[in-house]
Amino acid sequence: MFKTLFRPKQQPRRAPSTEGHVLYAVGDVHGRLDLLDGLITRMTEDYQALGRSEPPVLIMLGDYIDRGAQSAQVIDRLIALQGQAREGRFILRALMGNHEETLLHFLDDPQAGPSWVEYGGGQTLDSYGVRPPVGRAEPEAWEQTRQAFRAAFPPEHEAFLRQLELVVSYGDYVFVHAGVRPGLPLERQTAADLLWIRNDFLDHPHGLKATVVHGHTPVEDVYVGRQRINVDTGAYATGVLTAVRLDGGEPSIIQFGKARAA
């Protein structure tokens, strides 16, 4: 009885910090410009309904290309958004994904071509007007494809991809493409883990004093937990692109969906 009477009261959980910003984090686009444009409209309407005056922060979590048919057009749109951000309409933070890393690798090394095409690079080549080799092509054919792609790949697209960030932090949130290596502080994380990690991150507590917001691993339903938030809903296959709004309260999910592109 006395233990019950004098038990310390639990302190209410502190609201997560976003450093005063309204944050929108967008999952993997994978060449679906139609979904990206629709989601941008939804996020704009959502922000206007909040009645806030400061510029929101738009965080793109990587994997803008591959699998979907409009990869080149998605990069065009992101570059246009970068221009709008310079005008002060919002803050844009664009992260590198493993698919962007592989594209850049192929620009320098034709041997990266076969594995890239296996997981969606062929659609990206098509979007720039370049046909990949058919079947088990010889190295010379991949070198010809690399040269054709480099000739078709706009310099501004390459410059955009090469300046993409690996990690973004705001208050109690860390934003990465794939995840983090459990047990390591943020400053010791490697690019390989930030871009490619999967089960080691998903299945174990990461140990950071922050919620990690990520994509990379498609899920049918958005995952929202204290350790992590996953907003990759497999847009190229499901026709649903997802964002999460973080503003110090409960995370708010925003989605735009339509039929899969032909």
Backbone as CSV, one residue per row, in Angstrom:
resi,resn,N_x,N_y,N_z,CA_x,CA_y,CA_z,C_x,C_y,C_z
1,MET,0.817,-1.202,0.000,0.000,0.000,0.000,0.856,1.260,0.000
2,PHE,1.847,1.305,0.955,2.667,2.497,1.051,3.562,2.665,-0.181
3,LYS,3.990,1.503,-0.721,4.787,1.585,-1.955,3.980,2.216,-3.072
4,THR,2.678,1.880,-3.099,1.805,2.452,-4.125,1.622,3.947,-3.915
5,LEU,1.431,4.344,-2.674,1.181,5.761,-2.365,2.379,6.636,-2.700
6,PHE,3.582,6.113,-2.423,4.775,6.943,-2.550,5.608,6.622,-3.796
7,ARG,5.028,5.846,-4.710,5.733,5.552,-5.954,5.939,6.843,-6.737
8,PRO,7.162,7.091,-7.235,7.396,8.326,-8.006,6.508,8.376,-9.242
9,LYS,5.998,9.557,-9.499,5.179,9.723,-10.690,6.061,9.690,-11.932
10,GLN,5.561,9.032,-12.974,6.297,9.010,-14.238,6.252,10.384,-14.889
11,GLN,7.409,10.811,-15.346,7.471,12.089,-16.033,6.893,11.952,-17.439
12,PRO,6.121,12.936,-17.885,5.595,12.860,-19.246,6.735,12.860,-20.259
13,ARG,6.560,12.108,-21.322,7.590,12.022,-22.351,7.766,13.375,-23.035
14,ARG,9.031,13.785,-23.138,9.340,15.062,-23.772,8.987,14.998,-25.259
15,ALA,8.405,16.086,-25.754,8.088,16.142,-27.181,9.384,16.115,-27.980
16,PRO,9.455,15.339,-29.065,10.686,15.282,-29.857,10.994,16.633,-30.495
17,SER,12.257,16.966,-30.536,12.684,18.247,-31.106,12.900,18.134,-32.613
18,THR,12.449,19.133,-33.328,12.782,19.288,-34.744,13.525,20.609,-34.961
19,GLU,14.068,21.153,-33.857,14.758,22.445,-33.879,13.853,23.549,-34.394
20,GLY,12.550,23.411,-34.130,11.595,24.440,-34.522,11.124,24.371,-35.960
21,HIS,11.576,23.383,-36.700,11.213,23.250,-38.107,10.025,22.311,-38.295
22,VAL,9.313,22.505,-39.386,8.375,21.501,-39.887,9.139,20.701,-40.941
23,LEU,9.280,19.399,-40.700,10.079,18.534,-41.562,9.178,17.604,-42.352
24,TYR,9.448,17.483,-43.636,8.776,16.496,-44.480,9.851,15.588,-45.075
25,ALA,9.774,14.283,-44.800,10.735,13.318,-45.343,10.021,12.400,-46.324
26,VAL,10.556,12.304,-47.533,9.912,11.572,-48.632,10.676,10.290,-48.925
27,GLY,9.946,9.184,-49.041,10.541,7.884,-49.323,11.012,7.735,-50.762
28,ASP,11.421,6.533,-51.109,12.051,6.228,-52.398,11.092,6.484,-53.566
29,VAL,11.501,7.332,-54.495,10.664,7.729,-55.640,10.789,6.735,-56.794
30,HIS,11.996,6.296,-57.086,12.269,5.290,-58.122,11.562,5.600,-59.450
31,GLY,11.844,6.784,-59.982,11.388,7.085,-61.333,9.917,7.360,-61.493
32,ARG,9.192,7.583,-60.415,7.763,7.877,-60.495,7.523,9.377,-60.329
33,LEU,7.772,10.123,-61.391,7.549,11.569,-61.358,6.098,11.903,-61.077
34,ASP,5.180,11.107,-61.609,3.758,11.368,-61.384,3.418,11.349,-59.901
35,LEU,4.007,10.396,-59.171,3.748,10.309,-57.739,4.449,11.431,-56.978
36,LEU,5.655,11.770,-57.387,6.378,12.848,-56.716,5.630,14.159,-56.852
37,ASP,5.157,14.468,-58.055,4.407,15.718,-58.253,3.137,15.733,-57.415
38,GLY,2.434,14.599,-57.379,1.215,14.533,-56.581,1.489,14.688,-55.102
39,LEU,2.571,14.075,-54.624,2.899,14.168,-53.203,3.344,15.581,-52.832
40,ILE,4.070,16.237,-53.716,4.462,17.627,-53.450,3.228,18.497,-53.267
41,THR,2.222,18.292,-54.100,0.968,19.041,-53.953,0.328,18.750,-52.601
42,ARG,0.291,17.479,-52.199,-0.297,17.099,-50.906,0.470,17.737,-49.743
43,MET,1.800,17.711,-49.821,2.601,18.289,-48.739,2.421,19.798,-48.674
44,THR,2.310,20.438,-49.837,2.083,21.887,-49.870,0.761,22.225,-49.203
45,GLU,-0.277,21.490,-49.529,-1.592,21.717,-48.916,-1.539,21.464,-47.412
46,ASP,-0.825,20.414,-47.017,-0.706,20.089,-45.593,-0.017,21.223,-44.842
47,TYR,1.060,21.740,-45.415,1.794,22.810,-44.737,0.956,24.085,-44.639
48,GLN,0.257,24.407,-45.707,-0.598,25.600,-45.682,-1.670,25.491,-44.599
49,ALA,-2.184,24.278,-44.379,-3.217,24.073,-43.364,-2.676,24.257,-41.950
50,LEU,-1.357,24.136,-41.772,-0.770,24.326,-40.451,-0.754,25.790,-40.039
51,GLY,-0.774,26.681,-41.014,-0.752,28.108,-40.708,0.594,28.610,-40.218
52,ARG,1.655,27.902,-40.554,3.003,28.320,-40.143,3.579,29.279,-41.173
53,SER,4.554,30.075,-40.758,5.107,31.075,-41.663,6.541,30.781,-42.088
54,GLU,7.303,30.040,-41.252,8.694,29.777,-41.594,8.770,28.728,-42.702
55,PRO,9.820,28.747,-43.516,9.935,27.761,-44.598,10.035,26.338,-44.042
56,PRO,9.277,25.401,-44.583,9.420,24.004,-44.154,10.699,23.394,-44.717
57,VAL,11.058,22.237,-44.202,12.240,21.513,-44.674,11.767,20.264,-45.412
58,LEU,12.179,20.133,-46.663,11.868,18.958,-47.470,13.107,18.085,-47.540
59,ILE,13.005,16.873,-47.001,14.137,15.939,-46.977,13.816,14.767,-47.891
60,MET,14.571,14.627,-48.959,14.416,13.511,-49.883,15.390,12.417,-49.459
61,LEU,14.881,11.197,-49.269,15.665,10.126,-48.661,16.435,9.262,-49.653
62,GLY,16.502,9.662,-50.922,17.320,8.931,-51.878,16.545,7.929,-52.713
63,ASP,17.249,7.292,-53.655,16.670,6.378,-54.640,15.605,7.081,-55.469
64,TYR,16.053,8.078,-56.213,15.167,8.836,-57.097,15.012,8.140,-58.446
65,ILE,15.955,7.285,-58.778,16.054,6.698,-60.115,15.820,5.191,-60.069
66,ASP,15.846,4.572,-61.275,15.768,3.116,-61.472,14.355,2.591,-61.239
67,ARG,14.042,1.522,-61.954,12.785,0.778,-61.849,11.613,1.510,-62.461
68,GLY,11.427,2.786,-62.186,10.374,3.565,-62.813,10.857,4.182,-64.117
69,ALA,9.912,4.531,-64.990,10.258,4.954,-66.351,10.711,6.409,-66.455
70,GLN,10.524,7.216,-65.391,10.788,8.653,-65.496,11.965,9.093,-64.620
71,SER,13.008,8.307,-64.603,14.155,8.623,-63.748,14.798,9.951,-64.117
72,ALA,15.060,10.191,-65.407,15.669,11.454,-65.817,14.777,12.631,-65.456
73,GLN,13.474,12.451,-65.617,12.535,13.528,-65.325,12.451,13.819,-63.826
74,VAL,12.620,12.784,-62.996,12.641,12.999,-61.544,13.845,13.852,-61.164
75,ILE,14.999,13.571,-61.757,16.179,14.387,-61.457,15.955,15.831,-61.913
76,ASP,15.346,16.011,-63.081,14.997,17.365,-63.522,14.141,18.076,-62.483
77,ARG,13.138,17.379,-61.955,12.246,17.987,-60.978,12.983,18.360,-59.698
78,LEU,13.871,17.490,-59.246,14.621,17.788,-58.025,15.539,18.994,-58.215
79,ILE,16.135,19.115,-59.388,16.973,20.278,-59.668,16.111,21.546,-59.682
80,ALA,14.900,21.448,-60.233,13.981,22.594,-60.205,13.599,22.945,-58.765
81,LEU,13.369,21.931,-57.931,13.057,22.180,-56.525,14.235,22.848,-55.818
82,GLN,15.430,22.458,-56.194,16.617,23.080,-55.626,16.635,24.581,-55.936
83,GLY,16.237,24.922,-57.161,16.153,26.335,-57.525,15.102,27.079,-56.720
84,GLN,13.942,26.453,-56.515,12.896,27.067,-55.704,13.345,27.246,-54.259
85,ALA,14.118,26.289,-53.754,14.613,26.392,-52.382,15.551,27.584,-52.237
86,ARG,16.336,27.850,-53.265,17.241,29.006,-53.204,16.465,30.319,-53.121
87,GLU,15.219,30.312,-53.581,14.373,31.502,-53.500,13.751,31.670,-52.121
88,GLY,13.990,30.712,-51.221,13.509,30.819,-49.856,12.138,30.241,-49.605
89,ARG,11.570,29.503,-50.570,10.238,28.943,-50.374,10.253,27.800,-49.353
90,PHE,11.338,27.052,-49.333,11.508,25.954,-48.394,12.988,25.619,-48.363
91,ILE,13.363,24.705,-47.472,14.731,24.208,-47.388,14.741,22.800,-47.963
92,LEU,15.626,22.535,-48.914,15.721,21.208,-49.529,16.989,20.521,-49.071
93,ARG,16.848,19.309,-48.535,17.984,18.459,-48.184,17.791,17.139,-48.925
94,ALA,18.634,16.873,-49.877,18.507,15.677,-50.720,19.614,14.695,-50.385
95,LEU,19.233,13.477,-50.042,20.179,12.442,-49.651,20.532,11.525,-50.823
96,MET,21.699,10.934,-50.727,22.129,9.914,-51.675,21.462,8.583,-51.337
97,GLY,21.046,7.843,-52.372,20.583,6.474,-52.210,21.564,5.516,-52.853
98,ASN,21.429,4.232,-52.583,22.342,3.259,-53.183,22.200,3.201,-54.701
99,HIS,21.024,3.529,-55.229,20.854,3.517,-56.682,21.591,4.691,-57.331
100,GLU,21.588,5.849,-56.686,22.375,6.970,-57.215,23.867,6.653,-57.163
101,GLU,24.309,6.028,-56.079,25.717,5.660,-55.970,26.112,4.718,-57.110
102,THR,25.239,3.760,-57.440,25.563,2.797,-58.491,25.605,3.468,-59.859
103,LEU,24.690,4.389,-60.118,24.742,5.135,-61.380,26.078,5.847,-61.522
104,LEU,26.511,6.546,-60.475,27.778,7.267,-60.533,28.944,6.303,-60.737
105,HIS,28.844,5.131,-60.130,29.876,4.116,-60.320,29.936,3.687,-61.788
106,PHE,28.768,3.504,-62.417,28.741,3.086,-63.812,29.318,4.162,-64.730
107,LEU,29.128,5.425,-64.387,29.725,6.491,-65.199,31.238,6.343,-65.300
108,ASP,31.852,5.784,-64.274,33.302,5.643,-64.233,33.788,4.237,-64.575
109,ASP,32.895,3.241,-64.439,33.346,1.851,-64.591,32.251,1.015,-65.255
110,PRO,32.449,0.577,-66.509,31.417,-0.189,-67.197,31.105,-1.529,-66.531
111,GLN,32.012,-2.033,-65.690,31.771,-3.312,-65.032,30.607,-3.234,-64.042
112,ALA,30.222,-2.013,-63.659,29.067,-1.856,-62.763,27.748,-2.010,-63.506
113,GLY,27.785,-2.006,-64.827,26.569,-2.020,-65.627,25.663,-3.219,-65.442
114,PRO,26.171,-4.458,-65.557,25.277,-5.617,-65.460,24.498,-5.691,-64.153
115,SER,25.178,-5.470,-63.019,24.461,-5.543,-61.736,23.490,-4.369,-61.588
116,TRP,23.853,-3.206,-62.100,22.949,-2.047,-62.032,21.664,-2.339,-62.795
117,VAL,21.786,-2.877,-64.004,20.605,-3.155,-64.818,19.725,-4.213,-64.163
118,GLU,20.345,-5.149,-63.442,19.560,-6.198,-62.783,18.558,-5.636,-61.786
119,TYR,18.884,-4.528,-61.136,17.922,-3.980,-60.184,17.424,-2.588,-60.559
120,GLY,17.205,-2.411,-61.864,16.449,-1.249,-62.309,17.165,-0.215,-63.122
121,GLY,18.464,-0.386,-63.339,19.201,0.613,-64.094,18.807,0.706,-65.556
122,GLY,18.248,-0.381,-66.102,17.832,-0.345,-67.506,16.780,0.719,-67.763
123,GLN,15.842,0.894,-66.830,14.816,1.929,-66.982,15.433,3.326,-66.944
124,THR,16.476,3.491,-66.131,17.155,4.787,-66.093,17.861,5.063,-67.413
125,LEU,18.568,4.062,-67.941,19.216,4.244,-69.240,18.187,4.610,-70.303
126,ASP,17.056,3.899,-70.315,15.994,4.198,-71.274,15.511,5.641,-71.155
127,SER,15.403,6.136,-69.924,14.880,7.493,-69.726,15.817,8.558,-70.284
128,TYR,17.093,8.199,-70.487,18.059,9.117,-71.108,18.293,8.778,-72.577
129,GLY,17.476,7.859,-73.116,17.584,7.524,-74.522,18.715,6.577,-74.859
130,VAL,19.178,5.794,-73.883,20.287,4.857,-74.094,19.767,3.437,-73.897
131,ARG,20.044,2.556,-74.857,19.601,1.165,-74.771,20.706,0.321,-74.144
132,PRO,20.406,-0.429,-73.093,21.421,-1.311,-72.507,21.662,-2.518,-73.406
133,PRO,22.813,-3.169,-73.264,23.076,-4.387,-74.035,22.043,-5.469,-73.721
134,VAL,21.849,-6.361,-74.665,20.884,-7.449,-74.500,21.615,-8.700,-74.065
135,GLY,21.056,-9.383,-73.065,21.604,-10.667,-72.635,22.979,-10.535,-72.010
136,ARG,23.796,-11.585,-72.149,25.129,-11.610,-71.546,26.115,-10.900,-72.472
137,ALA,26.130,-9.598,-72.386,26.956,-8.804,-73.291,28.429,-8.855,-72.876
138,GLU,29.292,-8.686,-73.839,30.720,-8.625,-73.589,31.086,-7.275,-72.959
139,PRO,32.245,-7.207,-72.270,32.671,-5.942,-71.658,32.718,-4.773,-72.637
140,GLU,33.064,-5.064,-73.902,33.134,-3.983,-74.889,31.761,-3.343,-75.097
141,ALA,30.714,-4.163,-75.071,29.363,-3.626,-75.247,28.979,-2.730,-74.080
142,TRP,29.398,-3.115,-72.880,29.090,-2.268,-71.720,29.888,-0.977,-71.752
143,GLU,31.103,-1.039,-72.257,31.884,0.199,-72.389,31.230,1.134,-73.398
144,GLN,30.713,0.587,-74.486,29.997,1.428,-75.456,28.751,2.048,-74.825
145,THR,28.054,1.243,-74.017,26.867,1.762,-73.333,27.254,2.855,-72.345
146,ARG,28.335,2.654,-71.614,28.792,3.668,-70.662,29.118,4.978,-71.382
147,GLN,29.802,4.869,-72.504,30.161,6.072,-73.251,28.911,6.783,-73.775
148,ALA,27.941,6.004,-74.262,26.698,6.597,-74.755,25.930,7.267,-73.613
149,PHE,25.943,6.619,-72.458,25.244,7.192,-71.311,25.921,8.467,-70.827
150,ARG,27.236,8.450,-70.761,27.935,9.658,-70.338,27.670,10.803,-71.298
151,ALA,27.569,10.511,-72.589,27.292,11.559,-73.569,25.871,12.103,-73.417
152,ALA,24.937,11.238,-73.001,23.528,11.653,-72.875,23.206,12.226,-71.500
153,PHE,24.062,11.977,-70.513,23.778,12.363,-69.132,24.137,13.835,-68.929
154,PRO,23.164,14.705,-68.673,23.449,16.140,-68.567,24.431,16.442,-67.433
155,PRO,25.366,17.342,-67.651,26.326,17.692,-66.592,25.649,18.161,-65.313
156,GLU,24.512,18.859,-65.457,23.832,19.327,-64.247,23.235,18.169,-63.443
157,HIS,22.879,17.077,-64.131,22.388,15.903,-63.413,23.525,15.250,-62.626
158,GLU,24.690,15.123,-63.267,25.829,14.546,-62.559,26.229,15.422,-61.378
159,ALA,26.260,16.730,-61.577,26.627,17.639,-60.482,25.643,17.510,-59.327
160,PHE,24.352,17.382,-59.642,23.346,17.233,-58.594,23.584,15.960,-57.787
161,LEU,23.817,14.849,-58.476,23.993,13.578,-57.783,25.260,13.567,-56.937
162,ARG,26.304,14.203,-57.422,27.578,14.153,-56.693,27.561,15.028,-55.439
163,GLN,26.602,15.951,-55.318,26.554,16.772,-54.114,25.502,16.290,-53.109
164,LEU,24.892,15.132,-53.359,23.898,14.607,-52.429,24.528,14.274,-51.079
165,GLU,23.750,14.458,-50.024,24.233,14.235,-48.668,24.017,12.775,-48.242
166,LEU,24.789,12.344,-47.243,24.625,11.002,-46.690,23.752,11.003,-45.438
167,VAL,23.833,12.041,-44.636,23.117,12.125,-43.365,22.627,13.557,-43.159
168,VAL,21.403,13.672,-42.640,20.854,14.958,-42.219,20.287,14.776,-40.824
169,SER,20.532,15.730,-39.937,20.011,15.665,-38.568,19.277,16.946,-38.219
170,TYR,18.124,16.793,-37.575,17.377,17.903,-37.002,16.861,17.464,-35.638
171,GLY,17.399,18.039,-34.581,16.902,17.729,-33.248,17.007,16.262,-32.917
172,ASP,15.864,15.647,-32.635,15.826,14.244,-32.225,15.649,13.287,-33.395
173,TYR,15.890,13.746,-34.613,15.718,12.905,-35.791,16.988,12.886,-36.631
174,VAL,17.324,11.708,-37.116,18.419,11.520,-38.067,17.826,10.929,-39.336
175,PHE,18.202,11.468,-40.470,17.663,11.041,-41.762,18.784,10.434,-42.591
176,VAL,18.578,9.192,-43.022,19.539,8.503,-43.874,18.745,7.702,-44.910
177,HIS,19.443,7.181,-45.907,18.723,6.401,-46.910,18.327,5.029,-46.384
178,ALA,19.308,4.234,-45.948,19.041,2.835,-45.615,18.931,2.581,-44.116
179,GLY,19.796,3.190,-43.324,19.830,2.936,-41.895,21.205,3.227,-41.342
180,VAL,21.466,2.749,-40.125,22.763,2.958,-39.482,23.249,1.629,-38.906
181,ARG,24.553,1.546,-38.707,25.148,0.363,-38.091,24.939,0.431,-36.576
182,PRO,24.191,-0.518,-35.986,23.943,-0.476,-34.546,25.243,-0.463,-33.743
183,GLY,25.237,0.355,-32.671,26.373,0.410,-31.764,27.434,1.413,-32.119
184,LEU,27.312,2.078,-33.283,28.304,3.063,-33.688,27.712,4.462,-33.612
185,PRO,28.486,5.442,-33.124,27.997,6.828,-33.155,27.875,7.313,-34.592
186,LEU,27.110,8.355,-34.787,26.811,8.813,-36.141,28.078,9.175,-36.912
187,GLU,29.042,9.765,-36.226,30.249,10.201,-36.922,31.116,9.036,-37.385
188,ARG,30.856,7.828,-36.908,31.649,6.664,-37.317,30.905,5.775,-38.315
189,GLN,29.729,6.181,-38.731,28.982,5.405,-39.722,29.673,5.502,-41.081
190,THR,29.676,4.402,-41.828,30.285,4.392,-43.157,29.233,4.643,-44.228
191,ALA,29.674,5.131,-45.366,28.756,5.345,-46.488,28.103,4.030,-46.905
192,ALA,28.853,2.933,-46.862,28.302,1.638,-47.264,27.102,1.264,-46.411
193,ASP,27.193,1.473,-45.096,26.066,1.155,-44.230,24.914,2.132,-44.422
194,LEU,25.207,3.410,-44.497,24.155,4.413,-44.636,23.343,4.216,-45.912
195,LEU,23.983,3.655,-46.946,23.319,3.483,-48.243,22.759,2.085,-48.464
196,TRP,23.304,1.068,-47.779,22.978,-0.311,-48.141,22.487,-1.190,-46.998
197,ILE,22.700,-0.815,-45.749,22.387,-1.717,-44.639,20.907,-2.090,-44.633
198,ARG,20.638,-3.299,-44.161,19.236,-3.713,-44.089,18.970,-4.450,-42.768
199,ASN,19.110,-5.768,-42.729,18.661,-6.536,-41.565,19.389,-6.193,-40.274
200,ASP,20.693,-5.940,-40.351,21.420,-5.605,-39.125,20.840,-4.351,-38.467
201,PHE,20.327,-3.450,-39.264,19.689,-2.237,-38.746,18.242,-2.485,-38.350
202,LEU,17.511,-3.176,-39.205,16.083,-3.364,-38.970,15.803,-4.249,-37.758
203,ASP,16.692,-5.191,-37.474,16.417,-6.210,-36.466,17.048,-5.933,-35.107
204,HIS,17.804,-4.828,-34.974,18.499,-4.572,-33.709,18.378,-3.093,-33.327
205,PRO,18.333,-2.796,-32.023,18.352,-1.393,-31.580,19.640,-0.720,-32.039
206,HIS,19.526,0.488,-32.579,20.721,1.122,-33.136,21.555,1.856,-32.084
207,GLY,20.960,2.247,-30.968,21.727,2.855,-29.895,21.894,4.363,-29.984
208,LEU,21.429,4.985,-31.043,21.510,6.445,-31.146,20.400,7.084,-30.319
209,LYS,20.668,8.265,-29.788,19.647,8.996,-29.037,18.812,9.826,-29.997
210,ALA,18.250,9.154,-30.978,17.462,9.825,-32.016,16.610,8.777,-32.709
211,THR,15.566,9.244,-33.370,14.765,8.386,-34.238,15.345,8.470,-35.639
212,VAL,15.646,7.323,-36.232,16.215,7.288,-37.579,15.071,7.187,-38.590
213,VAL,15.018,8.132,-39.507,14.003,8.147,-40.562,14.682,7.686,-41.848
214,HIS,14.109,6.677,-42.512,14.816,6.046,-43.618,13.834,5.506,-44.654
215,GLY,14.415,5.066,-45.767,13.689,4.341,-46.806,14.409,3.033,-47.072
216,HIS,14.657,2.723,-48.360,15.501,1.614,-48.811,14.828,0.249,-48.757
217,THR,14.114,-0.055,-47.677,13.465,-1.358,-47.532,11.962,-1.182,-47.697
218,PRO,11.387,-1.624,-48.830,9.956,-1.393,-49.059,9.090,-2.123,-48.035
219,VAL,8.053,-1.434,-47.582,7.080,-2.020,-46.653,5.676,-1.712,-47.163
220,GLU,4.757,-2.615,-46.872,3.379,-2.397,-47.297,2.732,-1.258,-46.526
221,ASP,3.014,-1.205,-45.230,2.492,-0.142,-44.377,3.663,0.610,-43.761
222,VAL,3.544,1.928,-43.692,4.589,2.744,-43.081,4.877,2.241,-41.664
223,TYR,6.164,2.143,-41.325,6.528,1.730,-39.981,6.919,2.968,-39.175
224,VAL,6.241,3.190,-38.051,6.529,4.319,-37.167,6.804,3.793,-35.771
225,GLY,8.032,3.930,-35.307,8.414,3.519,-33.960,9.320,4.560,-33.344
226,ARG,9.697,4.347,-32.086,10.595,5.288,-31.419,12.010,5.187,-31.967
227,GLN,12.428,3.977,-32.368,13.771,3.783,-32.891,13.910,4.277,-34.325
228,ARG,12.879,4.033,-35.132,12.994,4.344,-36.549,11.626,4.542,-37.173
229,ILE,11.645,5.222,-38.331,10.454,5.423,-39.153,10.837,5.069,-40.585
230,ASN,10.095,4.149,-41.197,10.372,3.725,-42.570,9.242,4.203,-43.475
231,VAL,9.584,5.052,-44.457,8.560,5.610,-45.351,8.709,5.137,-46.794
232,ASP,9.436,4.023,-47.004,9.525,3.466,-48.359,8.371,2.492,-48.570
233,THR,7.365,2.925,-49.326,6.221,2.057,-49.614,6.261,1.506,-51.042
234,GLY,7.473,1.334,-51.581,7.638,0.665,-52.875,6.900,1.347,-54.010
235,ALA,7.087,2.665,-54.152,6.284,3.460,-55.078,6.268,2.902,-56.495
236,TYR,7.414,2.406,-56.980,7.477,1.936,-58.373,6.551,0.756,-58.605
237,ALA,6.310,-0.060,-57.564,5.478,-1.251,-57.706,4.067,-1.052,-57.193
238,THR,3.917,-0.286,-56.101,2.602,-0.136,-55.460,1.814,1.052,-55.988
239,GLY,2.520,2.025,-56.583,1.834,3.252,-56.991,1.527,4.174,-55.828
240,VAL,2.201,3.988,-54.694,1.985,4.824,-53.516,3.320,5.394,-53.053
241,LEU,3.426,6.718,-53.039,4.619,7.399,-52.525,4.253,8.050,-51.200
242,THR,5.171,7.946,-50.230,4.860,8.331,-48.857,5.851,9.351,-48.321
243,ALA,5.328,10.256,-47.498,6.142,11.192,-46.726,5.665,11.164,-45.285
244,VAL,6.528,11.594,-44.375,6.140,11.782,-42.982,6.413,13.231,-42.608
245,ARG,5.441,13.850,-41.929,5.647,15.199,-41.394,6.007,15.097,-39.920
246,LEU,7.087,15.778,-39.547,7.565,15.806,-38.169,7.638,17.264,-37.729
247,ASP,6.935,17.573,-36.646,6.902,18.973,-36.190,6.882,19.091,-34.676
248,GLY,7.323,18.056,-33.980,7.329,18.072,-32.526,6.189,17.307,-31.905
249,GLY,5.152,17.024,-32.668,4.044,16.207,-32.195,4.167,14.789,-32.712
250,GLU,3.037,14.110,-32.821,3.048,12.766,-33.384,3.354,12.836,-34.883
251,PRO,4.128,11.889,-35.408,4.392,11.876,-36.857,3.086,11.786,-37.640
252,SER,3.028,12.519,-38.740,1.836,12.515,-39.596,2.218,11.977,-40.962
253,ILE,1.502,10.970,-41.437,1.803,10.328,-42.708,1.005,10.986,-43.827
254,ILE,1.693,11.304,-44.927,1.070,11.906,-46.102,1.420,11.022,-47.298
255,GLN,0.405,10.665,-48.083,0.642,9.775,-49.214,-0.052,10.289,-50.463
256,PHE,0.504,9.882,-51.607,-0.165,10.093,-52.885,-0.057,8.800,-53.671
257,GLY,-1.175,8.351,-54.225,-1.164,7.092,-54.935,-1.980,7.143,-56.216
258,LYS,-1.578,6.326,-57.152,-2.319,6.159,-58.394,-1.875,4.845,-59.007
259,ALA,-2.472,4.474,-60.115,-2.131,3.207,-60.756,-0.678,3.188,-61.186
260,ARG,-0.129,1.999,-61.201,1.266,1.849,-61.622,1.432,2.325,-63.060
261,ALA,2.528,3.067,-63.288,2.806,3.572,-64.643,3.126,2.409,-65.568
262,ALA,2.732,2.551,-66.833,3.030,1.489,-67.811,4.503,1.466,-68.137
